[in-house]
Amino acid sequence: MKNSLIGALALSTMLTPIAASAQTEVQFWHAFTGRLGELVAAQVEEFNASQSDYVVVQSHKGNYSETLNAGIAAFRAGEQPHILMVFEVGTATMMAAKGAVRPAHEIMAAAGGALDQDSYIGAVKGYYTSTEGDMLSLPFNASTPVLWVNRDAMQAAGVDPDTDLSTWQNVDAALTALKAGGEECPLVTAWQSWIHLENFSAYHDVPFASKDNGFAGTDTELMLNGEAQVAHLTAMGQWAQDGKFIYTGRRNEGGANFRSGDCALFTESSAGYAGISSEAEFDFEVRPLPYWEGVGNAPQNTIIGGASLWVMEGHDDAEYKGAGAFLNYLSSSAVQAKWHQDTGYLPITAEASEATKAAGFYEANPGTDIAVIQMTANDTTANSNGLRLGSFDQIRGIIDEELEAIWAGDKSAQEAMDSAKERGDALLRRFEAANR
């Protein structure tokens, strides 16, 4: 009986997850919940099912800021994951973290096959590359801001849903008509600094900061209080006072208002597609982000938001091969095309974009190609290549405070941006001193 029991236990062990311990485990920490969290989980499951050498374990660690902080705390405790999702404003911080990260291009190449970094879309890859052009992290959920339109709300307010909204001059007129027609929320926004300062500056080809927006060195200073930025924020401040722009919060609180049908226009990430397409019970469409006609070189190109995946130091070679295999899988054409189509995030390779086009997705879903066109229509400039500023998460918090003062009518746009520059520059000097 004892021998039979031992034999049964041995056989049982072979059929249980204990036997899978031969697989190398790769920990992946991310910031996604809701529909995006479901799609990430599906990607991980598909990768794990596609091979038997590695098993990726995905974990949600809070919002972007919380996930970055969790990664930093874990590294200090020697408990860091293999792969950490870091939002784009944390790029300079990660680059400066000597001994904490390994370049993604090295990990991916070592995991098998030649890595053609030129296959990645320039405006996407550029944000996360070294001065030599090597990818330090893998662009994962790269998005850019667009204008979402509730066509039913426009119609209900007596405004032609096909109205040209390509310029802020036209949007201004539409907001006035929407308000007059009884619309209580003509315009709402998400991510106010990212869209209405960072992307605004790039789209109009005016500097957000000196030293090529920080790419040319840490001895940079903010230039967000320039004439173009102040004029735009002055207009938005007036819209807020007139009830044509409704402020709902610093992150994506406005998304719920738009998805429920309560607002007519919404400036938000192209990745809003995942939630809007699944929740909206009204006729909606996506348009290019508006620009001020006659200001700067608009429309130049918008810049990306979202996050990239960083490989952390402190693991063994087998685990790095697993991390590289997973990153290679995520950047493959088929996976990228599906990710782009499901979420509205940008495809990170030209091949994935072409595959999406060839499959008829853009034709069947008008407007879903706008983000790609907006990012790739022009070669990037020093002002539109992105931002690489130290302590930028904290600087964004300062900017948010100052923008809120404009919307409330407590400060003029010039006063608020002058203050944001002074306060933000102090953090930049501290970052510069710490990373000499």
BELKA-V714103 format. One record per residue. N is the residue number from 1. NEAR is the number of other C-alpha atoms within 12 Angstrom. D_CENTER is the distance of its C-alpha to the mean C-alpha in Angstrom with 1 decimal. Layout:
N&NEAR&D_CENTER, N&NEAR&D_CENTER
This chain:
1&7&61.2, 2&8&59.3, 3&9&58.7, 4&10&57.5, 5&11&55.1, 6&12&53.8, 7&13&53.3, 8&14&51.5, 9&15&49.1, 10&15&48.5, 11&14&47.8, 12&14&45.5, 13&15&43.6, 14&15&43.0, 15&13&41.5, 16&12&39.2, 17&12&35.8, 18&14&37.8, 19&15&38.6, 20&17&35.0, 21&16&34.8, 22&14&35.5, 23&21&31.9, 24&28&29.7, 25&28&27.1, 26&36&23.5, 27&32&21.5, 28&36&17.7, 29&39&16.0, 30&41&12.8, 31&34&11.3, 32&29&11.6, 33&20&14.5, 34&16&16.0, 35&21&15.6, 36&27&12.4, 37&25&14.6, 38&23&17.4, 39&25&15.8, 40&33&14.8, 41&25&18.4, 42&22&19.7, 43&30&18.2, 44&32&19.8, 45&21&23.0, 46&20&23.2, 47&30&22.8, 48&27&25.4, 49&15&27.7, 50&16&27.5, 51&18&29.3, 52&20&31.5, 53&23&30.9, 54&31&27.7, 55&31&26.2, 56&39&22.6, 57&29&22.4, 58&32&19.0, 59&27&18.8, 60&28&16.6, 61&27&16.7, 62&20&15.4, 63&23&12.3, 64&30&9.9, 65&29&12.7, 66&24&15.4, 67&30&14.1, 68&36&14.1, 69&27&17.5, 70&27&18.8, 71&41&18.2, 72&28&20.0, 73&17&22.8, 74&23&23.3, 75&25&23.6, 76&18&26.2, 77&12&28.0, 78&16&28.0, 79&17&26.2, 80&29&22.7, 81&41&21.0, 82&44&20.9, 83&45&17.1, 84&48&14.6, 85&47&10.9, 86&46&9.7, 87&40&6.6, 88&45&6.6, 89&36&9.4, 90&40&11.4, 91&41&12.0, 92&36&15.3, 93&32&16.4, 94&40&16.1, 95&35&17.8, 96&26&20.5, 97&24&21.1, 98&16&24.2, 99&15&25.4, 100&28&22.5, 101&34&20.4, 102&34&21.5, 103&34&20.0, 104&42&18.3, 105&39&20.3, 106&30&23.5, 107&39&22.8, 108&36&21.8, 109&25&24.9, 110&24&27.1, 111&25&26.2, 112&20&28.0, 113&16&28.2, 114&15&27.2, 115&24&23.5, 116&22&23.1, 117&31&20.2, 118&21&21.1, 119&22&20.1, 120&35&16.3, 121&34&15.0, 122&35&15.7, 123&43&13.0, 124&47&10.4, 125&42&12.8, 126&39&14.0, 127&45&11.3, 128&48&12.4, 129&34&16.1, 130&23&19.3, 131&16&21.7, 132&10&23.5, 133&19&20.7, 134&27&20.2, 135&37&16.9, 136&33&16.6, 137&45&13.8, 138&48&12.6, 139&44&9.3, 140&44&8.6, 141&43&5.8, 142&44&4.7, 143&42&4.7, 144&48&7.0, 145&48&9.2, 146&49&12.5, 147&41&15.6, 148&47&16.7, 149&46&20.5, 150&40&22.8, 151&32&25.8, 152&27&28.2, 153&39&27.7, 154&38&28.3, 155&24&31.4, 156&26&32.6, 157&26&32.5, 158&23&34.4, 159&30&31.7, 160&22&31.5, 161&27&28.2, 162&20&28.4, 163&22&28.4, 164&21&26.8, 165&32&23.6, 166&26&22.5, 167&26&23.5, 168&32&23.2, 169&21&27.0, 170&19&27.1, 171&36&24.6, 172&31&26.9, 173&22&29.8, 174&36&28.2, 175&41&27.2, 176&29&30.9, 177&29&32.1, 178&36&29.9, 179&31&31.2, 180&21&34.7, 181&22&34.4, 182&23&33.7, 183&31&29.9, 184&29&29.1, 185&37&25.3, 186&44&24.9, 187&44&21.4, 188&43&18.7, 189&42&15.2, 190&37&12.1, 191&35&10.3, 192&38&13.3, 193&39&12.9, 194&44&9.5, 195&40&11.1, 196&44&14.8, 197&42&15.1, 198&44&12.6, 199&44&11.9, 200&46&15.5, 201&47&16.9, 202&47&15.4, 203&48&16.4, 204&38&19.8, 205&38&20.1, 206&37&21.1, 207&37&20.3, 208&44&18.0, 209&39&19.8, 210&27&22.7, 211&23&22.9, 212&29&20.4, 213&35&17.8, 214&35&18.6, 215&33&18.6, 216&22&22.4, 217&25&23.1, 218&34&22.6, 219&28&25.4, 220&31&23.1, 221&37&23.3, 222&41&21.3, 223&32&22.4, 224&45&20.4, 225&35&23.8, 226&31&24.9, 227&22&26.8, 228&34&24.0, 229&38&21.5, 230&30&24.5, 231&25&25.8, 232&36&22.6, 233&41&22.4, 234&28&26.1, 235&29&25.9, 236&37&23.2, 237&32&25.4, 238&26&28.4, 239&31&26.6, 240&33&25.9, 241&19&29.6, 242&24&30.7, 243&25&28.7, 244&36&26.7, 245&38&23.3, 246&37&22.9, 247&36&20.8, 248&25&19.6, 249&23&17.4, 250&27&14.7, 251&26&11.9, 252&28&12.0, 253&23&15.8, 254&34&16.4, 255&37&15.0, 256&24&18.2, 257&30&20.4, 258&42&19.2, 259&33&19.3, 260&24&22.8, 261&33&24.0, 262&30&24.6, 263&41&22.8, 264&49&23.3, 265&46&20.3, 266&51&16.7, 267&46&14.0, 268&47&10.7, 269&46&7.6, 270&49&9.1, 271&42&8.1, 272&48&10.7, 273&42&13.1, 274&28&13.6, 275&30&14.9, 276&34&16.6, 277&27&18.4, 278&18&19.7, 279&21&20.8, 280&27&21.7, 281&18&25.5, 282&24&25.6, 283&24&25.3, 284&36&21.9, 285&33&20.3, 286&37&17.3, 287&36&18.2, 288&36&16.8, 289&44&15.5, 290&38&18.9, 291&39&20.3, 292&31&23.5, 293&21&26.2, 294&14&28.1, 295&26&25.6, 296&24&24.7, 297&24&23.9, 298&30&21.8, 299&35&20.3, 300&35&19.0, 301&44&15.4, 302&50&12.1, 303&52&9.5, 304&50&6.0, 305&43&2.9, 306&41&1.3, 307&37&5.0, 308&42&8.4, 309&47&11.8, 310&48&14.6, 311&44&18.2, 312&42&20.4, 313&32&24.0, 314&22&27.0, 315&26&27.4, 316&16&30.0, 317&18&30.1, 318&22&30.2, 319&31&27.0, 320&38&25.2, 321&32&26.4, 322&38&25.0, 323&49&21.6, 324&38&21.8, 325&38&23.1, 326&46&20.2, 327&43&17.6, 328&35&19.9, 329&30&20.0, 330&34&16.2, 331&42&16.2, 332&31&19.4, 333&24&19.7, 334&25&20.7, 335&32&18.1, 336&35&15.3, 337&32&17.0, 338&29&17.4, 339&36&13.8, 340&43&12.8, 341&37&15.8, 342&33&15.3, 343&34&11.7, 344&42&10.9, 345&42&8.0, 346&50&9.4, 347&50&12.3, 348&45&12.2, 349&37&16.0, 350&32&18.3, 351&24&20.5, 352&31&18.1, 353&38&17.7, 354&23&21.4, 355&23&22.1, 356&32&20.2, 357&24&22.2, 358&14&25.4, 359&17&25.0, 360&17&25.2, 361&23&22.0, 362&24&21.1, 363&14&24.7, 364&14&24.8, 365&21&21.5, 366&18&21.8, 367&27&18.8, 368&42&16.3, 369&37&16.7, 370&35&15.9, 371&44&12.3, 372&42&13.8, 373&30&16.7, 374&38&15.0, 375&44&13.2, 376&32&16.4, 377&20&19.3, 378&23&20.1, 379&25&20.1, 380&31&17.9, 381&29&19.9, 382&31&20.0, 383&37&18.4, 384&43&15.6, 385&42&14.6, 386&46&11.9, 387&48&12.7, 388&45&14.3, 389&44&15.9, 390&41&17.5, 391&35&17.3, 392&39&14.4, 393&31&13.5, 394&24&17.1, 395&33&17.1, 396&35&14.4, 397&26&16.9, 398&28&19.6, 399&37&18.0, 400&32&17.5, 401&26&21.1, 402&37&22.3, 403&43&20.6, 404&30&22.1, 405&27&25.4, 406&32&25.1, 407&32&24.5, 408&24&27.4, 409&23&29.6, 410&19&30.3, 411&24&29.3, 412&27&29.2, 413&35&26.0, 414&29&27.8, 415&23&28.9, 416&34&25.5, 417&40&23.7, 418&26&26.7, 419&28&26.4, 420&39&22.6, 421&30&23.6, 422&23&26.5, 423&26&24.8, 424&37&21.7, 425&33&24.0, 426&24&25.9, 427&29&23.0, 428&34&22.3, 429&24&26.0, 430&21&26.0, 431&28&23.1, 432&23&25.1, 433&15&28.3, 434&17&26.9, 435&20&25.6, 436&12&28.6
